[in-house]
Amino acid sequence: MQVLELNMLPESCVAEILSLTSPSDACRSSLVSITFRSAADSDYVWGKFLPSEYHESVWEACDASFQFCSKKELYFLLCNPLLVGDGKMSFRLERSSGRMSYIISARELSITWSNDPMLWVWKSIPESRFSEVAELVTTSWLEINGKITTKMLSPNTNYGAYLILKTTERSFGLDLIPCETSIEIGSRTLKNTAYMRCQDAKKQQIETLFYSNRKEMMKSRVVKGDDGVMSKREDGWMEMEMELELELGEFFNGGFGDERVKMSLMEIKGHQLKGGVTIEGIEIRPKK
């Protein structure tokens, strides 16, 4: 179909077509003609790319934080992190696709014995997006659980879950045995392993020298996995991927409705003391 013929379509029809594409497609289509530009900028099109009414906490935060003249403007405001749920979660839209991401703060996670000041300390630090983070003093039982529902995420999308953390100068006991990670959706459970690596190379060498035999013995107790390590984020924190890939699309298309996603990290089989790690939260974001 030629451009001239496309211009003959009513603007409402063009808007309906564009609403079925993606935000990046809508932006590109505005170059086609005046009619397309008008349709591509319409509230009808951009309203389709915004979170649904199900995301009440997002809309409440928008009303409190933003002033905007159009839904397109609101969309691009939401491409920057927004604190929602009384500041205990962070929400963001992926700019090109509109897919949704969340970060669940440490306060919204279930961290075993985190209310014991001898084991965990809650503190405010300037580099965190949340008002509080949890710093591990020492424990032999490390267990962190988070949950979210599939309706809060984008359909037909592969998601990854990432524990956001930092190790401190006094970190210890984090290399001896890998943590067991898992993601559970309904009756399906995906498992893996990952190390909370200390950042001090000399400290790693010393622990390997003194505990190499024990490390091999302890490792046999946990499930087999990829033994992933932490990677650095753009915001300066480190992250540990809790599972390589989590396919959520089939849960929407299969008619299962709203499913609970449970994310877990555990290191309870080594029985050694560990400490010196700060937990900011768990991010659930689309896989690239």
Summary of the structure (lengths in Angstrom):
residues: 288
radius of gyration: 22.6
end to end distance: 32.8
largest distance: 77.3
contacts: 890
relative contact order: 0.17
helix: 28%
strand: 32%
